[in-house]
Amino acid sequence: MTINNADIIQAVLQEHQEPTKGPSYNFKESDIWEEISKLNRAEQAELALAMVQAYKHQMEQATNNDDGDAYGNASGIANVLLLILNRKLPFTADGVIEFLVACQDRNLRTWYWYTPVKKLTRDYLKDHVLTPELQAAIEATCNSWSQLYGDAPKAANQLRLLISAETKTLAVTPGEPWSDAAKQTIEALPKTKQATWIQLIEACSTASGGKPTAKWLKSAKPLRQAVGIDTFQQYLVEWCPLVDQPRTQPLPGWRGGDDVIQDKNADILKGLVWLCADQTEEELVRALGKLAVSAYRKIPGIGPRCVKLGNACVWALGQMPTADAIGQLALLKVKVKFGTAQKGIEKALTAAAEREGLPREDIEELAVPTYGLSEVGVRRETLGEFTAELMVTGTSSTVLRWLKADGNVQKSVPKAVKDNYGEDLKELKQAAKDIQKMLPAQRDRIEAFYLQQKTWDFATWQERYVNHPLVGTLARRILWQFEEDGKHAVGIWFDRENGPPSSQNLGEVSAQSPPDLEDLGGQGKIANTTQTSLKTNLVDLQGKPIDWLTHKTRVSLWHPITATTETIQAWRSWLVNHGIQQPFKQAHREIYLLTAAEETTRVYSNRFAAHIIKQHQFNALCGQRGWKNQLRLMVDDDYEPARLLLPKWDLRAEFWIEGIGDDYGSDTTEAGTYLYLATDQVRFYPIDAASNFAHAGGGGYGTYRNAPAEPIPLSDIPALVLTEVLRDVDLFVGVASVGNDPNWTDGGAEGRRQYYDYWHDYSFGELSATAQTRRQVLENLVPKLKKIASRCSFQERFLVVRGDIRTYKIHMGSGNILMEPNDQYLCIVRAGKSAADKVFLPFEGDKTLALILSKVFLLAEDTKITDKTILSQITP
């Protein structure tokens, strides 16, 4: 049956002109609407096209002849046409074009056509390709509407976005794992969703500045809403970890190799991160924290990968209204030492503290997450017939084990858990990873308290440290100082019933406590299943409970500088005898007292002068220890010394250094950065004293002002400050010195050969304070290693190991080796695990100590060595 659209339109006009129809009349109740509703969608589309032409004709009559009836007829047609267009109709491309062309007519450029025209165009493009003819019609309509007032320009922009999404490709640049994944994910979506993501990515590519403007957020947030908050978060959580992976395609002309983030991609990521600022989802918060670490990660010889992306993450975390975000900022404050990043992190933490109504100094303590730990170091989850037990076993280690209903342990993940509790299992494993990353950061935060003069009242300390489910695993292995009304005590957490808080919290002998070390004492637990009174769990050096503690007691981190040598040695023995591995050197901490030479020089120390250190390694160490330093280039420029600001003491410590070498390319990186530095004096100044500067290649330090800054006599520096600053400098030299590199003299450069004497003297010379502490530990430890004790002896600076092929002398400072009888140098590069990894050490963090032990185990059984490189050196 052929539908006569003209008859329908005439019936519509008659219905509209009926005088009995009032303002409340509903056209959908009419007979003619019933007839229209019976038409199929294709027939309704044809009718709509006929009606738009009829509307246009009536409007022309009304305009040209000032015909009031024609205006009324046009209004009646428009009302019915709008009802029809509410449906999704199968217009052809020509039909859509006909509508668009009609809407360019001045008589049809009225507000009630904007929405239906956008709708029918969008509906068509969902299932059809944009043709050049249709694109031209859309652009012409947009141009026509843009000339009008009111909502017309906005409608034009919205209509233009439809062809923008169709004609524009996704703005991400391939070649990075995250951009490849984003492209693949988005291009697999239906066309409409694809178009929305294209618009969102396009908006994110315009992200500029340190933080988003209100205008940018106003335009970008609706696009985020359009793709869906849940989907947005899901994709971000998937893409962020991929940013840390190497490029999938090289980027010609860019320095940085596989780590480079293409600039436009970085802007897109920056915009996406900004749009996370009002979210609270835990996985998203975690993803942004990891992304910040990745962005600030330094590329050797270049610097941080992408500062603007890292800054965007910090800003977003600072805005997120959740404690998890503050926890990530606290983690970043310890892990990321890049100067610009530190300023942003501090600003974000301050903003978070103000938002939460908390003192700035408390925010990092209160924001430490527990990761579901219900007791100190333990989390238990019942999953069906099994109980999952996640336990902290060290500062960077956890174990997840499964308890059956009968209490027996199953090491592997039960199949029933995999099948029925996949999400719970995933969350447990993620918590374990997060704990392993957070605990080292918390350890470093606690160690930094020495120079912050940090103290707590007893109740606060209990809550935030020794009884905190996560931080307690560290705090219970640390010595604390208690003071109240003239009373003073030093103590440690000790559970008389379950044992001391060792770095193992399983009731088993772990890998770090092999059978031949059983005389070091029983292995205690970090966690106990019942929380007893803390007062009974704090003991002094004699093992007696410290029972006078009250809420008025002040607690601080104990430092050995305040104790006698006898007390320090006694605490060291107590810790070793109870199998407690401290998270950082505390009882075994090096102490640096003023020497006679320093009393003579008065205002500076030459204790660490005349060393050659690797500049990039030194710079990284400065960042880790909170020192400010700038990489020196072989250019005509001045630099400040490495310096540590101590606001709590109103002091500034300086370590004077200068670049060495004058051969560009041999003594520098490709970018012109000095490879090596020469070390000089350590000095102290008032914190606001004029800054010192020296030329990059040396020539002495001085100020730009007429009046030079006056250094403070070393005798006036508080003992705690002096020892901690000199300990840092000892660390810089001890780790970054070329004397630690067994391959340094093989580099071939003439500059290296002229410094050979220094390399040899450092590698096998006098022991530093750190090395002397290491010797004391080895002297106590080696006799208890039954497997090798009889083959070891101590000779001044060396640990001597008697093998069957040769006798070896291991320097306890550098870890380098000489072989008897002719002091031939032996080069060994550690690879993989060794028996030394199972040896209990009284503190964490001394890699050289672990390296020496691994060499001892290897060389004591030199007949079992199979490495050809080593065999060629030790064979006479």
MISERO-648795 format. One line per field, with one value per residue (C-alpha): z, y, x. Coordinates in steps of 0.2 Angstrom, whole numbers, plus 2048, in hexadecimal, padded with zeros to 3 digits. Last residue first. Example, Ala and Ser with C-alpha at 12.3 -4.5 7.8 and 13.67 -1.06 7.14 Angstrom:
REM MISERO-648795
up: 824; 827;
north: 7FB; 7EA;
east: 844; 83E;
***
This chain:
REM MISERO-648795
up: 8C5; 8C1; 8CA; 8BB; 8AE; 8BA; 8BD; 8AB; 8A8; 8B5; 8BB; 8CD; 8D8; 8DB; 8E2; 8F1; 8FE; 8EF; 8EB; 8FD; 901; 8F1; 8F6; 907; 8FF; 8F4; 903; 90D; 8FD; 8FB; 90D; 90E; 91B; 92D; 938; 929; 929; 91B; 90E; 900; 904; 8FC; 8EB; 8E0; 8CF; 8C8; 8D1; 8C6; 8CC; 8C7; 8D0; 8D2; 8D5; 8E6; 8E2; 8EE; 8F0; 8E7; 8E9; 8E9; 8E8; 8F5; 8F6; 909; 90F; 903; 8FF; 900; 8F7; 8F9; 8E9; 8E2; 8F2; 8F8; 908; 90A; 912; 917; 915; 91C; 92A; 928; 92D; 92B; 921; 91C; 92C; 92C; 91B; 91E; 930; 92D; 93F; 93F; 930; 939; 947; 93D; 92E; 938; 93F; 92E; 927; 935; 930; 91D; 921; 92B; 91D; 91B; 916; 904; 8F9; 8EC; 8F1; 8EF; 8DF; 8D7; 8DD; 8D5; 8C5; 8C3; 8B4; 8AC; 8AC; 8A3; 896; 892; 890; 89B; 8A3; 8B3; 8B7; 8B6; 8C9; 8CD; 8DF; 8DD; 8D1; 8E0; 8DF; 8EE; 8FB; 8F6; 8F7; 906; 90F; 90A; 912; 922; 923; 923; 930; 93C; 93B; 93E; 94D; 954; 953; 949; 953; 953; 940; 940; 936; 924; 921; 911; 906; 907; 8F6; 8EF; 8E1; 8EE; 8ED; 8E8; 8E0; 8CF; 8C9; 8B9; 8BB; 8C2; 8D4; 8DE; 8F0; 8F6; 902; 913; 916; 91D; 928; 921; 923; 919; 911; 906; 8F6; 8EA; 8D8; 8CC; 8BD; 8AE; 8AA; 8A1; 88F; 887; 87F; 890; 897; 89A; 88A; 87F; 884; 88A; 899; 8A8; 8B9; 8BF; 8D0; 8E1; 8F2; 8FE; 907; 917; 91A; 92B; 934; 93E; 93A; 929; 924; 912; 90A; 8FD; 8EE; 8E9; 8DF; 8CC; 8C1; 8AE; 89F; 89A; 89D; 8A5; 8B8; 8BE; 8CB; 8DE; 8EC; 8FA; 900; 902; 8F3; 8E8; 8ED; 8E9; 8D7; 8D5; 8DB; 8CF; 8C1; 8C6; 8C8; 8D6; 8D7; 8E9; 8EF; 8FE; 909; 91A; 914; 921; 922; 92F; 93B; 930; 940; 949; 939; 939; 94C; 947; 94B; 94D; 93F; 945; 93A; 93D; 943; 950; 943; 932; 929; 929; 939; 938; 948; 94B; 95E; 961; 953; 95A; 96C; 965; 95C; 96B; 976; 96A; 96A; 97D; 97E; 972; 97C; 976; 96F; 95E; 95D; 957; 95E; 955; 960; 96D; 97A; 989; 98E; 989; 996; 996; 9A7; 9A3; 997; 998; 99C; 98E; 995; 986; 989; 985; 97D; 97C; 98D; 98A; 979; 982; 978; 967; 963; 953; 953; 944; 941; 948; 950; 949; 957; 95A; 951; 956; 948; 93B; 934; 931; 924; 92A; 91B; 912; 920; 92F; 933; 93E; 930; 934; 92E; 930; 942; 94E; 95E; 964; 966; 979; 97E; 970; 96E; 968; 96A; 978; 97D; 98E; 996; 9A5; 9A9; 9A8; 999; 98B; 980; 972; 965; 95D; 94D; 948; 94F; 945; 934; 935; 93F; 92F; 927; 935; 93F; 951; 952; 947; 945; 953; 960; 95B; 95E; 96F; 974; 96F; 960; 95B; 94B; 94C; 938; 936; 93E; 937; 926; 92B; 92D; 91C; 914; 91D; 917; 905; 907; 90E; 900; 8F2; 8F9; 901; 8F0; 8E8; 8F7; 8F5; 8E2; 8E6; 8F2; 8E6; 8D8; 8E4; 8E9; 8D7; 8D2; 8E0; 8D9; 8CD; 8D3; 8E5; 8E1; 8D8; 8E8; 8E7; 8EA; 8FB; 904; 917; 923; 92F; 92D; 922; 917; 919; 909; 908; 902; 906; 907; 904; 903; 915; 91A; 91D; 91C; 91C; 911; 917; 90C; 915; 90C; 90B; 902; 902; 914; 914; 920; 920; 92B; 92E; 93D; 93E; 933; 923; 916; 90C; 91C; 913; 919; 919; 92B; 92B; 91C; 921; 933; 92E; 924; 932; 92E; 928; 91A; 90C; 914; 916; 904; 8FE; 908; 901; 8EF; 8F2; 8F9; 8EA; 8DE; 8E6; 8E7; 8D4; 8D0; 8DA; 8D4; 8E3; 8DF; 8EB; 8FC; 8F6; 8EA; 8F8; 902; 8F2; 8F0; 902; 8FF; 8F0; 8FB; 908; 8FB; 8F4; 8E5; 8E2; 8E8; 8DE; 8CE; 8D1; 8D4; 8C4; 8BA; 8C1; 8BB; 8A9; 8A8; 8AE; 8A1; 8A0; 8AE; 8A9; 899; 89C; 8A3; 8A2; 8B3; 8B9; 8BC; 8B0; 8B7; 8C9; 8C4; 8BB; 8CA; 8D5; 8C7; 8C6; 8D9; 8D9; 8CB; 8D4; 8E4; 8DB; 8E2; 8D3; 8D3; 8CC; 8BF; 8B1; 8B4; 8B0; 89F; 89B; 89F; 896; 886; 889; 88B; 87B; 872; 878; 874; 884; 883; 88C; 87D; 878; 882; 875; 867; 855; 84F; 85C; 85C; 85C; 86A; 877; 888; 896; 8A3; 89A; 89A; 8AC; 8A8; 89A; 8A4; 8B3; 8A7; 89D; 8AC; 8B3; 8A2; 8A1; 8B2; 8AF; 89F; 88E; 88E; 8A0; 89B; 88C; 898; 8A3; 895; 891; 8A3; 8A8; 89A; 89F; 8B2; 8AD; 8AF; 8B8; 8B5; 8A3; 894; 890; 87E; 87A; 887; 87D; 86E; 879; 87F; 86D; 866; 875; 871; 85E; 863; 86E; 85F; 853; 85E; 867; 860; 85B; 86D; 874; 866; 867; 87A; 879; 86C; 876; 886; 87E; 876; 863; 85D; 85F; 868; 85F; 859; 847; 842; 835; 83E; 84F; 847; 83C; 84C; 855; 848; 84E; 860; 85A; 84F; 85E; 869; 85B; 85A; 86D; 86D; 85E; 84C; 840; 847; 841; 82E; 830; 839; 82B; 81E; 827; 829; 816; 811; 81C; 815; 803; 808; 80F; 822; 823; 82A; 83A; 848; 83B; 837; 84A; 84C; 83D; 843; 854; 84F; 844; 852; 85F; 855; 84D; 85C; 85C; 84C; 83C; 831; 829; 826; 81C; 822; 82A; 819; 814; 823; 821; 80F; 813; 820; 812; 805; 812; 814; 823; 82D; 83B; 84E; 856; 85E; 84B; 84A; 859; 852; 842; 84B; 854; 844; 839; 846; 847; 834; 833; 840; 837; 827; 830; 835; 823; 822; 810; 80D; 81E; 821; 810; 811; 822; 81B; 80D; 819; 824; 815; 810; 822; 821; 811; 819; 829; 81E; 816; 827; 82D; 81E; 822; 835; 831; 831; 83E; 849; 83B; 83B; 84E; 84C; 840; 84C; 859; 86B; 867; 862; 875; 877; 887; 87D; 876; 867; 863; 855; 84A; 841; 848; 843; 831; 830; 835; 829; 81B; 81F; 81F; 80E; 807; 80E; 803; 809; 7FB; 800;
north: 799; 797; 7A5; 7B1; 7A5; 79C; 7AC; 7AF; 79D; 79C; 78A; 78D; 77D; 77D; 78F; 789; 796; 7A2; 7A1; 7A2; 7B1; 7BA; 7B9; 7C0; 7CE; 7D3; 7D2; 7DE; 7E9; 7EA; 7F1; 7F5; 7EA; 7E7; 7D9; 7CD; 7BB; 7B1; 7A9; 7B5; 7B0; 79F; 7A7; 7B0; 7B6; 7BF; 7C8; 7CE; 7C8; 7D0; 7C9; 7D4; 7CC; 7CF; 7C4; 7B6; 7B7; 7BE; 7CF; 7D2; 7E1; 7E3; 7F6; 7F8; 7E7; 7E3; 7D0; 7C7; 7B7; 7A7; 79C; 78B; 782; 792; 79C; 7AC; 7BB; 7C9; 7D9; 7EA; 7E3; 7D1; 7C7; 7B4; 7A8; 796; 78F; 799; 793; 786; 78A; 79C; 7A1; 7A7; 7B2; 7BD; 7C6; 7CA; 7CE; 7DA; 7E3; 7E4; 7EC; 7F9; 7FD; 7FE; 80B; 815; 814; 806; 80B; 806; 7F7; 7FE; 810; 80F; 805; 811; 820; 819; 816; 828; 82B; 81C; 822; 832; 828; 81F; 80C; 807; 7F9; 804; 804; 7F2; 7EE; 7FD; 801; 80C; 817; 81E; 81F; 813; 817; 829; 82D; 822; 82B; 83C; 835; 830; 841; 849; 83D; 83E; 851; 853; 847; 850; 861; 86C; 879; 86F; 86F; 882; 88A; 890; 8A3; 8A8; 8B4; 8C6; 8CE; 8C3; 8B6; 8A9; 89E; 88D; 888; 887; 877; 870; 875; 886; 889; 890; 893; 899; 8A7; 8A2; 89E; 88C; 892; 889; 878; 871; 861; 863; 85C; 84E; 84C; 848; 83C; 839; 84C; 850; 855; 84E; 840; 83C; 844; 83F; 837; 841; 852; 84F; 85B; 850; 852; 85A; 863; 85F; 868; 85F; 86C; 86B; 879; 87C; 884; 873; 86F; 877; 86B; 86E; 862; 868; 862; 871; 87F; 880; 88C; 88C; 88B; 87A; 868; 864; 862; 858; 862; 85E; 860; 853; 848; 838; 82F; 83F; 840; 82E; 831; 83F; 834; 827; 833; 83B; 82C; 830; 834; 837; 845; 84B; 840; 844; 855; 85D; 870; 87E; 879; 873; 86E; 867; 85E; 856; 851; 848; 84D; 83D; 833; 825; 816; 80E; 7FC; 7FF; 808; 802; 800; 7F4; 7EB; 7D9; 7D1; 7BF; 7C1; 7BE; 7CB; 7D8; 7D6; 7D6; 7E6; 7ED; 7E9; 7F0; 800; 800; 7FD; 80B; 817; 81E; 82E; 82C; 81B; 824; 81F; 825; 82F; 82C; 839; 831; 83B; 82D; 822; 817; 811; 7FE; 7FD; 7EA; 7E2; 7DA; 7E0; 7EC; 7F3; 7EB; 7F1; 7E3; 7E5; 7F7; 7F3; 7E9; 7D9; 7D9; 7C7; 7BD; 7C4; 7CC; 7CF; 7BE; 7B7; 7AC; 7A4; 7A9; 7AC; 79B; 793; 79B; 78A; 785; 794; 7A3; 7AF; 7A1; 79F; 794; 793; 79C; 7A9; 7BB; 7BD; 7CE; 7CB; 7D2; 7C9; 7B9; 7B2; 7B3; 7C0; 7CC; 7D9; 7EB; 7F4; 7FF; 80E; 816; 827; 82E; 841; 844; 839; 833; 823; 81F; 813; 804; 7FD; 7EC; 7EF; 7FF; 7F6; 7E9; 7F6; 801; 7F5; 7F1; 800; 7FB; 800; 80F; 81A; 814; 811; 821; 82B; 823; 826; 839; 83B; 841; 846; 851; 851; 84B; 83A; 838; 834; 822; 821; 827; 81B; 80D; 813; 813; 802; 7FC; 803; 7F9; 7E8; 7ED; 7F2; 7E1; 7D7; 7E2; 7DE; 7CB; 7CC; 7D7; 7CA; 7BC; 7C5; 7C8; 7B5; 7AE; 7A0; 797; 79D; 79A; 788; 784; 788; 794; 78B; 78A; 780; 781; 776; 77D; 770; 77C; 77F; 78D; 796; 7A0; 7B1; 7B7; 7C8; 7D1; 7E2; 7E7; 7D5; 7C7; 7D0; 7C3; 7C0; 7B1; 7AB; 7A0; 791; 789; 797; 7A6; 7AC; 7BB; 7BD; 7CC; 7CC; 7D8; 7E1; 7DB; 7DE; 7E1; 7E7; 7F1; 7FB; 80C; 819; 829; 82D; 82E; 838; 845; 848; 855; 85F; 861; 85A; 862; 855; 862; 86C; 85B; 857; 868; 866; 855; 85C; 86A; 85E; 852; 861; 867; 855; 853; 862; 85C; 84A; 83E; 833; 824; 82D; 83A; 82E; 823; 831; 837; 825; 825; 836; 82D; 81F; 82B; 830; 841; 841; 853; 84F; 83F; 849; 856; 848; 83F; 84F; 852; 841; 845; 856; 84E; 841; 835; 83D; 841; 840; 837; 827; 828; 82D; 827; 835; 82F; 81D; 822; 82D; 81F; 814; 820; 823; 810; 80F; 81D; 814; 804; 80C; 815; 826; 832; 845; 847; 839; 845; 84D; 83C; 83A; 84C; 847; 837; 841; 84D; 83F; 837; 848; 849; 837; 82E; 829; 819; 80E; 81A; 82A; 836; 83A; 83B; 82C; 825; 812; 807; 7FC; 807; 800; 7FD; 80A; 811; 800; 801; 810; 808; 7FB; 806; 814; 809; 803; 815; 81B; 80C; 80F; 822; 81F; 825; 833; 838; 83A; 845; 84F; 852; 859; 869; 86F; 868; 873; 882; 880; 87F; 86F; 86E; 872; 879; 870; 862; 864; 852; 84E; 856; 84B; 83C; 840; 843; 833; 82A; 831; 82B; 81A; 818; 81D; 812; 802; 7FF; 7F5; 805; 80B; 7FB; 7F9; 80C; 80C; 7FC; 803; 814; 80A; 7FF; 80E; 80F; 816; 828; 82C; 838; 82B; 82F; 83E; 83D; 834; 83D; 84E; 849; 847; 855; 861; 85E; 862; 872; 877; 874; 880; 88D; 88C; 88C; 89F; 8A9; 8A4; 8A4; 893; 88B; 88E; 889; 879; 876; 878; 86C; 85F; 860; 85F; 84F; 847; 84A; 844; 834; 82F; 81C; 815; 80D; 819; 827; 826; 827; 836; 83F; 83B; 842; 852; 856; 852; 85D; 86C; 86D; 875; 883; 88B; 88C; 885; 896; 89B; 88B; 881; 875; 870; 86B; 861; 858; 854; 84E; 842; 83B; 83A; 830; 825; 827; 817; 81F; 81F; 827; 838; 83E; 839; 844; 853; 851; 852; 862; 86A; 867; 870; 87E; 880; 880; 88E; 898; 896; 89C; 8AC; 8B0; 8BE; 8BB; 8B7; 8B0; 8A6; 89F; 89A; 893; 888; 882; 87D; 874; 86A; 866; 860; 856; 84D; 848; 842; 838; 82E; 82A; 825; 819; 811; 80F; 806; 810; 80B; 81A; 826; 81F; 820; 832; 836; 82F; 83B; 837; 83A; 84C; 850; 860; 86A; 87A; 877; 86E; 872; 87E; 86F; 878; 86B; 85C; 864; 867; 855; 84E; 858; 851; 840; 843; 849; 83A; 82F; 81E; 811; 800;
east: 9ED; 9DA; 9D1; 9CE; 9CA; 9BE; 9B4; 9B1; 9AD; 99F; 99F; 9A5; 9A4; 9B6; 9B5; 9AB; 9AF; 9AF; 99D; 997; 9A2; 99D; 98B; 990; 999; 98A; 97E; 989; 98A; 977; 975; 962; 95B; 961; 967; 96B; 965; 96D; 962; 967; 979; 976; 975; 968; 96B; 97A; 988; 996; 9A7; 9B7; 9C7; 9D6; 9E7; 9EE; 9FD; 9FB; 9EC; 9DD; 9D5; 9C3; 9B7; 9A9; 9AC; 9AD; 9AF; 9BD; 9BD; 9CD; 9CE; 9D8; 9DA; 9D5; 9CE; 9C6; 9CC; 9C1; 9C9; 9BD; 9C8; 9CB; 9D6; 9D7; 9C8; 9C6; 9BB; 9BD; 9B7; 9A7; 9A2; 994; 992; 98D; 98D; 99F; 99A; 98D; 996; 9A5; 99A; 990; 99F; 9A7; 997; 997; 9A9; 9A4; 997; 9A4; 9B0; 9BD; 9CE; 9D4; 9D0; 9C3; 9C7; 9D9; 9D7; 9CB; 9D5; 9E5; 9DB; 9D6; 9E2; 9DC; 9CA; 9CE; 9D6; 9C6; 9C8; 9B9; 9C2; 9C6; 9B4; 9B0; 9B1; 9A6; 9A6; 9B6; 9AC; 9A4; 991; 98C; 999; 99B; 988; 986; 994; 98C; 97B; 985; 98D; 97C; 975; 984; 985; 972; 972; 981; 97A; 985; 98E; 99F; 99D; 99F; 992; 996; 995; 98D; 997; 993; 995; 987; 989; 98F; 99F; 9A5; 9B5; 9BC; 9B3; 9AD; 99A; 9A0; 99C; 98D; 989; 978; 976; 971; 95E; 962; 970; 97F; 988; 997; 99D; 9AC; 9B2; 9AC; 9B2; 9A4; 9A2; 998; 996; 986; 989; 979; 983; 98A; 999; 9AC; 9AE; 9A2; 9A9; 9BB; 9BD; 9BC; 9B5; 9A5; 9A5; 99F; 99C; 990; 985; 97A; 96D; 967; 958; 957; 945; 948; 956; 95A; 966; 972; 97C; 986; 97F; 983; 98B; 98C; 998; 993; 999; 988; 985; 976; 96D; 96C; 95F; 961; 952; 95B; 954; 957; 969; 96B; 965; 971; 97F; 97B; 97A; 98B; 995; 9A1; 9B4; 9B9; 9C5; 9BA; 9B0; 9B8; 9BC; 9B0; 9AD; 9AC; 9B9; 9C7; 9D0; 9C1; 9BE; 9CF; 9CD; 9BD; 9AA; 9A0; 998; 98D; 989; 978; 979; 96B; 962; 966; 955; 947; 94F; 951; 94C; 953; 952; 964; 968; 95D; 964; 976; 973; 96B; 97A; 986; 97D; 97C; 98F; 993; 989; 978; 971; 97A; 972; 961; 950; 941; 936; 928; 921; 918; 909; 8FD; 906; 915; 91C; 91C; 92B; 92B; 93C; 946; 956; 958; 947; 936; 926; 919; 912; 90E; 906; 8F8; 8F5; 8EE; 8E9; 8EE; 900; 909; 91B; 91F; 92F; 93C; 946; 958; 968; 96E; 963; 96F; 975; 962; 95F; 956; 953; 94A; 93D; 93D; 92A; 91E; 91B; 91E; 930; 938; 939; 92C; 931; 929; 918; 915; 922; 91C; 92A; 929; 939; 940; 94A; 945; 945; 93C; 93E; 92C; 929; 934; 934; 940; 93C; 946; 93F; 939; 927; 926; 929; 91B; 911; 911; 904; 8F7; 8FB; 8FE; 910; 90F; 8FF; 8F5; 902; 90B; 8FC; 8F9; 90B; 90C; 916; 928; 930; 940; 940; 952; 950; 93E; 945; 947; 934; 930; 93D; 935; 924; 92A; 931; 920; 915; 91C; 91B; 90A; 904; 909; 901; 8F1; 8F0; 8F1; 8E3; 8D9; 8DB; 8D6; 8C6; 8C2; 8C5; 8BB; 8B1; 8BD; 8CE; 8C8; 8C2; 8D2; 8DC; 8EA; 8FA; 902; 8F5; 8F7; 8EE; 8E1; 8D3; 8C9; 8D7; 8E3; 8EA; 8FA; 8FE; 910; 917; 927; 92F; 931; 930; 924; 913; 905; 8F6; 8EC; 8DE; 8D2; 8CA; 8B9; 8B1; 8BD; 8C0; 8CC; 8DA; 8E6; 8F6; 904; 8FE; 8EC; 8DD; 8E7; 8DB; 8E8; 8EC; 8EE; 8FA; 8EF; 8F0; 903; 905; 8F7; 8FE; 90C; 8FF; 8F3; 8E2; 8D2; 8CF; 8D0; 8DE; 8E8; 8E4; 8EA; 8FA; 8FD; 8FB; 907; 914; 911; 913; 923; 92A; 927; 931; 93F; 93F; 940; 932; 930; 92E; 922; 91A; 915; 90D; 904; 8FD; 8F7; 8EF; 8E6; 8E0; 8D9; 8CC; 8C6; 8D1; 8D8; 8EA; 8EA; 8E5; 8F3; 900; 8FA; 8FB; 90C; 912; 90B; 913; 924; 925; 934; 93E; 950; 95A; 96B; 963; 94F; 948; 938; 92C; 91F; 920; 91E; 910; 908; 909; 900; 8F3; 8F0; 8EE; 8E1; 8D8; 8D7; 8D1; 8C2; 8C0; 8BD; 8BD; 8CF; 8CD; 8CA; 8DB; 8E3; 8DA; 8E1; 8F2; 8F1; 8EC; 8FA; 907; 900; 903; 915; 91A; 91F; 931; 937; 93C; 94A; 94D; 951; 945; 949; 940; 933; 936; 926; 920; 926; 92C; 91F; 91C; 90D; 905; 901; 8F5; 8EB; 8E1; 8DD; 8D8; 8CD; 8C3; 8C2; 8BA; 8AF; 8A8; 8A6; 89D; 8A2; 896; 89B; 8AD; 8A7; 89D; 8AD; 8B7; 8AE; 8AC; 8BD; 8C5; 8BC; 8C0; 8D2; 8DC; 8EC; 8FE; 8FB; 8F4; 8E8; 8E2; 8E5; 8D8; 8CB; 8D0; 8D0; 8BE; 8B8; 8BF; 8B8; 8A6; 8A9; 8AE; 89E; 894; 89D; 89C; 8AD; 8BB; 8C4; 8C4; 8CD; 8DA; 8DE; 8DF; 8EA; 8F6; 8F7; 8FB; 908; 910; 913; 902; 8FE; 8ED; 8E2; 8D6; 8D2; 8C7; 8B9; 8AB; 8AF; 8B0; 8A0; 896; 89F; 899; 887; 88C; 895; 886; 87A; 885; 885; 871; 86E; 86B; 871; 873; 882; 888; 878; 87C; 88E; 888; 87B; 889; 894; 887; 882; 895; 897; 888; 88E; 8A0; 898; 899; 897; 887; 881; 884; 885; 872; 86D; 879; 871; 85F; 864; 86C; 85E; 851; 85B; 85E; 84C; 844; 850; 84B; 855; 847; 841; 853; 856; 865; 859; 852; 864; 866; 855; 859; 86A; 863; 857; 865; 86F; 860; 855; 851; 847; 84C; 83C; 83B; 83B; 828; 824; 82E; 825; 814; 818; 821; 811; 806; 812; 813; 800; 7FF; 80C; 803; 7F3; 7FC; 801; 80D; 80E; 820; 824; 814; 814; 827; 823; 815; 821; 82F; 822; 81C; 82E; 831; 821; 826; 837; 82E; 822; 830; 837; 827; 825; 836; 832; 821; 811; 804; 80A; 805; 7F3; 7F2; 7F8; 7EA; 7DD; 7E2; 7E8; 7FA; 7F5; 7F3; 7E8; 7EC; 7EC; 7DB; 7D4; 7C2; 7C7; 7CE; 7DD; 7EA; 7DF; 7DD; 7EF; 7F3; 7E7; 7EF; 800; 7F8; 7F1; 801; 80A; 800; 806; 807; 800;
***
